[in-house]
Amino acid sequence: MKELRTVEKKAGSTEVKKVGGNKQMADALKSLGVGEAWYAGHLGGVP
């Protein structure tokens, strides 16, 4: 996975953040998958 970004709406504005960039996050995404990592709160933007 080369690039992953999260998008959130906060206080009426849209916030885009780049995810990853370190080996620990890359390993977590490989083992959990993007959906599970997001749902567990590791990526931000939790529902």
Backbone as JSON, one array per atom type, in Angstrom:
{
  "sequence": "MKELRTVEKKAGSTEVKKVGGNKQMADALKSLGVGEAWYAGHLGGVP",
  "N": [[0.84, -1.17, 0.0], [0.77, 2.04, -1.02], [-0.15, 4.7, -0.56], [-2.35, 6.05, 1.8], [-5.16, 7.68, 2.95], [-7.16, 9.41, 5.36], [-10.41, 10.82, 5.67], [-12.22, 13.25, 7.29], [-15.02, 14.97, 8.67], [-15.03, 17.8, 10.51], [-16.3, 20.09, 12.73], [-17.68, 21.4, 10.66], [-15.8, 21.56, 8.6], [-13.66, 19.92, 6.21], [-11.26, 17.45, 6.84], [-8.26, 16.09, 5.84], [-6.03, 13.44, 6.21], [-2.81, 11.98, 5.97], [-2.04, 8.57, 6.24], [0.09, 6.32, 7.92], [3.48, 5.64, 6.99], [5.32, 4.65, 8.69], [6.96, 1.64, 9.8], [5.64, 0.18, 11.79], [2.91, 0.93, 11.54], [2.46, 0.04, 8.92], [2.8, -2.74, 9.27], [0.66, -3.24, 11.01], [-1.52, -2.62, 9.37], [-1.23, -4.6, 7.43], [-1.67, -6.94, 8.94], [-4.2, -6.56, 10.16], [-5.83, -5.48, 8.17], [-7.25, -2.85, 6.22], [-9.93, -2.04, 6.74], [-10.58, -3.18, 9.29], [-8.55, -2.03, 10.85], [-9.28, 0.65, 10.67], [-11.87, 0.59, 11.83], [-11.22, -0.2, 14.4], [-10.02, 2.04, 15.35], [-7.43, 2.8, 14.82], [-6.75, 4.35, 12.66], [-8.05, 6.76, 12.8], [-11.0, 8.84, 12.43], [-13.18, 7.32, 13.39], [-16.3, 5.67, 13.29]],
  "CA": [[0.0, 0.0, 0.0], [1.66, 3.19, -1.14], [-0.71, 5.89, 0.08], [-3.66, 5.89, 2.41], [-5.57, 8.92, 3.61], [-8.48, 9.42, 5.97], [-11.14, 12.07, 5.48], [-13.19, 13.46, 8.36], [-15.65, 16.28, 8.74], [-14.95, 18.3, 11.88], [-16.76, 21.48, 12.9], [-18.08, 21.97, 9.38], [-14.74, 21.56, 7.59], [-13.13, 18.6, 5.85], [-9.87, 17.26, 7.24], [-7.63, 14.94, 5.17], [-4.75, 13.11, 6.84], [-2.06, 10.85, 5.43], [-1.87, 7.5, 7.22], [1.24, 5.46, 7.72], [4.79, 6.24, 6.92], [6.26, 3.92, 9.53], [6.86, 0.18, 9.69], [4.64, -0.32, 12.74], [1.59, 1.11, 10.93], [2.39, -0.86, 7.76], [2.58, -4.09, 9.78], [-0.7, -3.3, 11.55], [-2.45, -2.66, 8.25], [-1.13, -5.92, 6.79], [-2.26, -7.99, 9.77], [-5.61, -6.29, 10.43], [-6.58, -5.03, 7.01], [-7.59, -1.44, 6.36], [-11.25, -1.89, 7.36], [-10.51, -3.5, 10.72], [-7.71, -1.01, 11.48], [-10.1, 1.86, 10.77], [-12.95, 0.36, 12.79], [-10.62, -0.31, 15.74], [-9.58, 3.37, 15.76], [-6.01, 3.02, 14.56], [-6.57, 5.29, 11.55], [-8.84, 7.97, 12.98], [-12.28, 8.84, 11.73], [-14.0, 6.21, 13.86], [-17.74, 5.95, 13.18]],
  "C": [[0.9, 1.24, 0.0], [1.13, 4.42, -0.42], [-2.1, 5.58, 0.61], [-3.96, 7.18, 3.15], [-6.94, 8.72, 4.24], [-9.09, 10.79, 5.75], [-12.21, 12.13, 6.56], [-13.79, 14.85, 8.22], [-15.67, 16.68, 10.2], [-15.35, 19.76, 11.89], [-17.05, 22.15, 11.56], [-17.0, 22.05, 8.32], [-14.23, 20.14, 7.37], [-11.65, 18.55, 6.19], [-9.35, 15.98, 6.59], [-6.27, 14.7, 5.81], [-4.12, 11.91, 6.14], [-1.84, 9.83, 6.55], [-0.61, 6.73, 6.89], [2.55, 6.2, 7.71], [5.8, 5.55, 7.82], [5.99, 2.42, 9.46], [5.79, -0.39, 10.61], [3.22, -0.2, 12.15], [1.43, 0.18, 9.74], [2.13, -2.29, 8.21], [1.16, -4.26, 10.32], [-1.72, -3.39, 10.42], [-2.42, -4.0, 7.53], [-1.83, -6.98, 7.61], [-3.76, -7.79, 9.99], [-6.44, -6.08, 9.17], [-7.03, -3.59, 7.27], [-8.92, -1.26, 7.09], [-11.21, -2.12, 8.86], [-9.65, -2.48, 11.47], [-8.48, 0.29, 11.66], [-11.15, 1.7, 11.86], [-12.43, 0.29, 14.23], [-10.07, 1.03, 16.22], [-8.13, 3.67, 15.5], [-5.76, 4.08, 13.48], [-7.26, 6.62, 11.76], [-10.16, 7.86, 12.26], [-13.2, 7.72, 12.14], [-15.47, 6.59, 13.79], [-18.41, 6.16, 14.53]]
}
